[in-house]
Amino acid sequence: MRFAILPLVLPVLALAAPKYQQEVGSAILQFEIDQDTFTSDTEIVVPGTLIVDQQLIKATIASVSGIADENAVSCQALDANDYPIGVPFTLEAFTTFDNGNLVEVGTIECYY
């Protein structure tokens, strides 16, 4: 008789289990591409990965939307072999790559 109850209990447990859903938002990234020459129109889905394939001097997150705690968002530049370049950058805090020299950035990953 115990086993007859099991099929009735499992669906109830599945309905009661909390569902975790991560917020999905976006960020506008700002890059220094030459001395005192900046871009600020690169949008990335957060969490997500963006192919850049460009030489950069610095990077920052200019703005965040769709995520409640915008200060929790960080991005990491990666080279063509997916190795980190510099430290992660955050909202309105620039990370300078290779002491201000141009560095080839393959992708950028943003997360929180």
C-alpha positions as protocol buffer text, in pm:
chain_id: "A"
residue {
  index: 1
  type: MET
  ca { x: 0 y: 0 z: 0 }
}
residue {
  index: 2
  type: ARG
  ca { x: 291 y: 236 z: 69 }
}
residue {
  index: 3
  type: PHE
  ca { x: 402 y: 228 z: -293 }
}
residue {
  index: 4
  type: ALA
  ca { x: 57 y: 324 z: -421 }
}
residue {
  index: 5
  type: ILE
  ca { x: 90 y: 663 z: -251 }
}
residue {
  index: 6
  type: LEU
  ca { x: 429 y: 742 z: -409 }
}
residue {
  index: 7
  type: PRO
  ca { x: 291 y: 836 z: -757 }
}
residue {
  index: 8
  type: LEU
  ca { x: 56 y: 1083 z: -589 }
}
residue {
  index: 9
  type: VAL
  ca { x: 323 y: 1246 z: -372 }
}
residue {
  index: 10
  type: LEU
  ca { x: 592 y: 1306 z: -636 }
}
residue {
  index: 11
  type: PRO
  ca { x: 389 y: 1549 z: -852 }
}
residue {
  index: 12
  type: VAL
  ca { x: 295 y: 1749 z: -541 }
}
residue {
  index: 13
  type: LEU
  ca { x: 663 y: 1775 z: -440 }
}
residue {
  index: 14
  type: ALA
  ca { x: 759 y: 1894 z: -788 }
}
residue {
  index: 15
  type: LEU
  ca { x: 500 y: 2172 z: -774 }
}
residue {
  index: 16
  type: ALA
  ca { x: 616 y: 2281 z: -428 }
}
residue {
  index: 17
  type: ALA
  ca { x: 986 y: 2301 z: -526 }
}
residue {
  index: 18
  type: PRO
  ca { x: 1106 y: 2660 z: -563 }
}
residue {
  index: 19
  type: LYS
  ca { x: 1204 y: 2761 z: -914 }
}
residue {
  index: 20
  type: TYR
  ca { x: 1523 y: 2965 z: -940 }
}
residue {
  index: 21
  type: GLN
  ca { x: 1527 y: 3211 z: -1223 }
}
residue {
  index: 22
  type: GLN
  ca { x: 1822 y: 3439 z: -1284 }
}
residue {
  index: 23
  type: GLU
  ca { x: 1748 y: 3793 z: -1395 }
}
residue {
  index: 24
  type: VAL
  ca { x: 1855 y: 3875 z: -1748 }
}
residue {
  index: 25
  type: GLY
  ca { x: 1945 y: 4231 z: -1825 }
}
residue {
  index: 26
  type: SER
  ca { x: 2190 y: 4425 z: -2036 }
}
residue {
  index: 27
  type: ALA
  ca { x: 2489 y: 4652 z: -1998 }
}
residue {
  index: 28
  type: ILE
  ca { x: 2646 y: 4922 z: -2212 }
}
residue {
  index: 29
  type: LEU
  ca { x: 3023 y: 4885 z: -2220 }
}
residue {
  index: 30
  type: GLN
  ca { x: 3268 y: 5169 z: -2277 }
}
residue {
  index: 31
  type: PHE
  ca { x: 3610 y: 5106 z: -2430 }
}
residue {
  index: 32
  type: GLU
  ca { x: 3918 y: 5321 z: -2477 }
}
residue {
  index: 33
  type: ILE
  ca { x: 4037 y: 5219 z: -2824 }
}
residue {
  index: 34
  type: ASP
  ca { x: 4313 y: 5480 z: -2863 }
}
residue {
  index: 35
  type: GLN
  ca { x: 4456 y: 5755 z: -2643 }
}
residue {
  index: 36
  type: ASP
  ca { x: 4152 y: 5960 z: -2530 }
}
residue {
  index: 37
  type: THR
  ca { x: 3927 y: 5792 z: -2790 }
}
residue {
  index: 38
  type: PHE
  ca { x: 3630 y: 5612 z: -2639 }
}
residue {
  index: 39
  type: THR
  ca { x: 3332 y: 5410 z: -2756 }
}
residue {
  index: 40
  type: SER
  ca { x: 3019 y: 5374 z: -2546 }
}
residue {
  index: 41
  type: ASP
  ca { x: 2767 y: 5197 z: -2763 }
}
residue {
  index: 42
  type: THR
  ca { x: 2852 y: 4830 z: -2712 }
}
residue {
  index: 43
  type: GLU
  ca { x: 2562 y: 4640 z: -2558 }
}
residue {
  index: 44
  type: ILE
  ca { x: 2589 y: 4296 z: -2396 }
}
residue {
  index: 45
  type: VAL
  ca { x: 2325 y: 4070 z: -2246 }
}
residue {
  index: 46
  type: VAL
  ca { x: 2397 y: 3999 z: -1879 }
}
residue {
  index: 47
  type: PRO
  ca { x: 2479 y: 3725 z: -1805 }
}
residue {
  index: 48
  type: GLY
  ca { x: 2641 y: 3669 z: -2140 }
}
residue {
  index: 49
  type: THR
  ca { x: 2943 y: 3669 z: -2368 }
}
residue {
  index: 50
  type: LEU
  ca { x: 3030 y: 3916 z: -2643 }
}
residue {
  index: 51
  type: ILE
  ca { x: 3282 y: 3859 z: -2922 }
}
residue {
  index: 52
  type: VAL
  ca { x: 3496 y: 4171 z: -2944 }
}
residue {
  index: 53
  type: ASP
  ca { x: 3809 y: 4087 z: -3150 }
}
residue {
  index: 54
  type: GLN
  ca { x: 3944 y: 4440 z: -3106 }
}
residue {
  index: 55
  type: GLN
  ca { x: 4243 y: 4610 z: -2949 }
}
residue {
  index: 56
  type: LEU
  ca { x: 4155 y: 4795 z: -2629 }
}
residue {
  index: 57
  type: ILE
  ca { x: 4336 y: 5004 z: -2370 }
}
residue {
  index: 58
  type: LYS
  ca { x: 4064 y: 5022 z: -2102 }
}
residue {
  index: 59
  type: ALA
  ca { x: 3709 y: 4904 z: -2041 }
}
residue {
  index: 60
  type: THR
  ca { x: 3423 y: 4979 z: -1803 }
}
residue {
  index: 61
  type: ILE
  ca { x: 3051 y: 4924 z: -1766 }
}
residue {
  index: 62
  type: ALA
  ca { x: 2882 y: 5254 z: -1852 }
}
residue {
  index: 63
  type: SER
  ca { x: 2529 y: 5147 z: -1752 }
}
residue {
  index: 64
  type: VAL
  ca { x: 2319 y: 4847 z: -1652 }
}
residue {
  index: 65
  type: SER
  ca { x: 1949 y: 4786 z: -1707 }
}
residue {
  index: 66
  type: GLY
  ca { x: 1711 y: 4507 z: -1611 }
}
residue {
  index: 67
  type: ILE
  ca { x: 1909 y: 4387 z: -1309 }
}
residue {
  index: 68
  type: ALA
  ca { x: 1801 y: 4501 z: -964 }
}
residue {
  index: 69
  type: ASP
  ca { x: 2153 y: 4528 z: -817 }
}
residue {
  index: 70
  type: GLU
  ca { x: 2344 y: 4696 z: -1099 }
}
residue {
  index: 71
  type: ASN
  ca { x: 2658 y: 4720 z: -884 }
}
residue {
  index: 72
  type: ALA
  ca { x: 2674 y: 4339 z: -872 }
}
residue {
  index: 73
  type: VAL
  ca { x: 2749 y: 4318 z: -1246 }
}
residue {
  index: 74
  type: SER
  ca { x: 3112 y: 4251 z: -1345 }
}
residue {
  index: 75
  type: CYS
  ca { x: 3275 y: 4186 z: -1680 }
}
residue {
  index: 76
  type: GLN
  ca { x: 3598 y: 4009 z: -1768 }
}
residue {
  index: 77
  type: ALA
  ca { x: 3799 y: 4060 z: -2087 }
}
residue {
  index: 78
  type: LEU
  ca { x: 3948 y: 3742 z: -2234 }
}
residue {
  index: 79
  type: ASP
  ca { x: 4211 y: 3687 z: -2501 }
}
residue {
  index: 80
  type: ALA
  ca { x: 4170 y: 3459 z: -2804 }
}
residue {
  index: 81
  type: ASN
  ca { x: 4260 y: 3157 z: -2585 }
}
residue {
  index: 82
  type: ASP
  ca { x: 3999 y: 3252 z: -2321 }
}
residue {
  index: 83
  type: TYR
  ca { x: 4262 y: 3365 z: -2068 }
}
residue {
  index: 84
  type: PRO
  ca { x: 4165 y: 3664 z: -1851 }
}
residue {
  index: 85
  type: ILE
  ca { x: 4314 y: 4001 z: -1940 }
}
residue {
  index: 86
  type: GLY
  ca { x: 4352 y: 4223 z: -1636 }
}
residue {
  index: 87
  type: VAL
  ca { x: 4100 y: 4222 z: -1355 }
}
residue {
  index: 88
  type: PRO
  ca { x: 3722 y: 4224 z: -1395 }
}
residue {
  index: 89
  type: PHE
  ca { x: 3566 y: 4567 z: -1451 }
}
residue {
  index: 90
  type: THR
  ca { x: 3249 y: 4701 z: -1295 }
}
residue {
  index: 91
  type: LEU
  ca { x: 3002 y: 4987 z: -1323 }
}
residue {
  index: 92
  type: GLU
  ca { x: 3183 y: 5316 z: -1386 }
}
residue {
  index: 93
  type: ALA
  ca { x: 3521 y: 5171 z: -1281 }
}
residue {
  index: 94
  type: PHE
  ca { x: 3776 y: 5137 z: -1561 }
}
residue {
  index: 95
  type: THR
  ca { x: 4017 y: 4848 z: -1587 }
}
residue {
  index: 96
  type: THR
  ca { x: 4337 y: 4939 z: -1771 }
}
residue {
  index: 97
  type: PHE
  ca { x: 4496 y: 4657 z: -1969 }
}
residue {
  index: 98
  type: ASP
  ca { x: 4874 y: 4609 z: -1998 }
}
residue {
  index: 99
  type: ASN
  ca { x: 4973 y: 4941 z: -1837 }
}
residue {
  index: 100
  type: GLY
  ca { x: 4777 y: 5143 z: -2092 }
}
residue {
  index: 101
  type: ASN
  ca { x: 4902 y: 4965 z: -2405 }
}
residue {
  index: 102
  type: LEU
  ca { x: 4669 y: 4827 z: -2670 }
}
residue {
  index: 103
  type: VAL
  ca { x: 4572 y: 4463 z: -2603 }
}
residue {
  index: 104
  type: GLU
  ca { x: 4384 y: 4227 z: -2835 }
}
residue {
  index: 105
  type: VAL
  ca { x: 4059 y: 4131 z: -2661 }
}
residue {
  index: 106
  type: GLY
  ca { x: 3879 y: 3828 z: -2801 }
}
residue {
  index: 107
  type: THR
  ca { x: 3564 y: 3820 z: -2588 }
}
residue {
  index: 108
  type: ILE
  ca { x: 3407 y: 3984 z: -2285 }
}
residue {
  index: 109
  type: GLU
  ca { x: 3197 y: 3790 z: -2035 }
}
residue {
  index: 110
  type: CYS
  ca { x: 2956 y: 3974 z: -1807 }
}
residue {
  index: 111
  type: TYR
  ca { x: 2794 y: 3816 z: -1503 }
}
residue {
  index: 112
  type: TYR
  ca { x: 2663 y: 3885 z: -1154 }
}
